Amino acid sequence: MRIYLDADACPVKGQVYRVAGRYGVPVAVVTNAPLRVPPQVGVELVVVPGDVDAADDWIAARAGPGDLVLTADIPLAARVVGAGVRCLDFRGGEFSPSRVGDALAARDLNAYLRSLGLTGAGPAAFSPRDRSRFATALDAAVSKMARSAP
């Protein structure tokens, strides 16, 4: 079991490090540019140079059943969920095959509307409630996965 954190623009890194430390689960912090990670056993920084999707490609190539991917990137979520990997977004929602399909459709619709010049307000600002919901969902997911790991 391993946590793969899509760390570019991740607002909940601290919660990820705390939960990973509590359960002794290794974390791959994957990013396109160097960033600071705590000197914590099991936390590995992986800097993937290249285009903006290089980190996503790296995660998708390595994550497998029994792992957990944390991302706000809907196409990455679709790739890993399709491979049987558990995936949470940074607001505490879990991507299921049906949810990720709906999210991809909404993403494509919004892109089309933007191309027509019809822009929306965008997502709501990240709130303390989102952070709390994420921390609760992450702890529950890691706890369940740790109990069912061989």
Order of alpha helices (4+ residues) and beta strands (2+ residues): beta-alpha-beta-beta-alpha-beta-alpha-beta-alpha-alpha
